[in-house]
Amino acid sequence: MKQPGIDASRALRASLSQREPAYRGTYYAYEGFVVDPCALQPRVPLWIGGRTLRSLRRAVALADGWVPFALKTADIAGMLAKLERPAGFEVILDADRRMDPTGEPAQALDTLAALARAGVTIAYATVVQRSLAHYLEQLEALQRVNTQLD
């Protein structure tokens, strides 16, 4: 089966931190050019998205994280239970509802705790906000809620 995406991921991994990248793979081969500026990190984190067990396997094999979408938290937990993930592997997911950590801190804690139990390591959240000042208050409250998970 043809899998140019795998070769593309390998090409990215081999090249992102190189000023003069070179790569030879099944679908991609290149050399002789300069990337300036190039990434300073010796290993740029790669996250792979998807909604299938196959995409999770690809992320575990080739990347530093998986960004699932259009799945229920329970489905994600079941998929993660099927595979051993390397140390530091990230699972990034959107909290599926807006949170109000100043008005409903218990709900925000429950939402984040459910994501953590499922195996999510990074949750991005949308908070209820009426103004910039309220938004900043919500972020501070969300930080306090998050420390309760540790």
N, C-alpha and C positions, 0 to 999 in steps of 0.2 A: 504494500500500500504506500502511496506517495504521501509524504508528510513534510512539505516545505516549511511549515510553521516551526517544527523542531529544529531544522537547520537554521532558520532565521533567529530563533532564540539563542542557539549556540554562537551564531555570528555576532549577535549583539553582545553576549557575554564576553566574547573574545576581543571586542573592539571598543567598548564604551570608554574605557580608561586609557586608551592608547593614543598617543599623538600621531603615530604612523601605523594604523591598524593593518593587519593582514589576516586573511582567513581563507581556508580552502575547505569546502564542504560539498555535499551532494548537489545542492541547488545554488549556492552562493560561493563565489570566489572573487577576491579582490586584494589589491595591494597598490602601493605607489601613490598614495595621496596623504595629505595632512589634515587632521582635524584640530582646529585651533580656535577657540579653546576646547580642550577635551576635559572629561571629568577628572577631578583631583583624587577622588576615592579610588583605591586599588580595585574595589569590587562594588560596582553600582548595583543597588538592589533592583531586582526585576520582580514584578508581580504579574501573574497571569490571571485573566478573568475567565469566567465560564460558569456553567450551571450543571455540568455532568461529572460523573466520577472520572471520566477520561480527562477532563480539563484539570481536575484535582491531581490526578496521577502525573500529568504533564508538568504541573506547577511544582510538585514535590521533586520530580526528576531534574527540572531545568531552571527553577526559579527560587526566589526567596519568600514568596508569598502567593496566596490565592485570593482572588476577589470574586466571590460568587455573587450571582444576581438572580432575582425572580425565583428564589427558593425559600421555603419556610425554615425557621431556625431548627426545627426537629429534623428536617431532611439533611441539613448541613451537618448536624451532630452525627447522624447515622453514616454519612459519607466519610466524615473525619475518622470515625471509629474503625473503618475498614483499612486504613493506611497508617503506617508509622511515618511520622514527619520528622525531619531533621531538626536539631536544636536551632532555635531562633527563627523557625519557619513561622510566618505571619499569616493569619486568616483575617481578612479585612471585610467588614460588613456594615451596612447601614442599619441603624436602629429603625425598625419598621414603623415608628410613629414619632410624632413630635413630642418632646419632653418639656415638662415645666418643673425644673428642679427647685425653684423657689416656692412655687405653689403646691407642688405634689412631689416632694423629694422621695417618698416611698415608691411611687410609680417609676420614677427615673431609676432608682436603685434596682427595682425588680426587673426593669427592661435590660439594664446593663448586666445584671447577675445572670439572667437567662442567656444572654449572648456569651458570657464567659463560660457558663456551664456547657454550652454547645461547642466550645473550642475556639471562639472568636478571640483574637488577641488585640485587634484594633477595631474599635467601633467609632463610626462617625455619626454624629448626632445633629439633628435639627432641634433647636429649642424655640419655644414660644417666646415672642418678644414684641414689645410695643414701641420701643425707642432704642437708641444706641445705649443709653444708660441702663435700661432694663436688660438689654442683650448682654452687657458686661456683667451685670448682677447674675444673670442666668449662667454665664460661663463660670463665674466664681462658685456658684452653688453646685454646678455640675462637677467641678473639680473636687469639691468636698464630698459629694456623693461617690465619685470615683475612688477616693481614698478609702471609703468604707469597704470596697471590694478586696483590697490588698490583705 
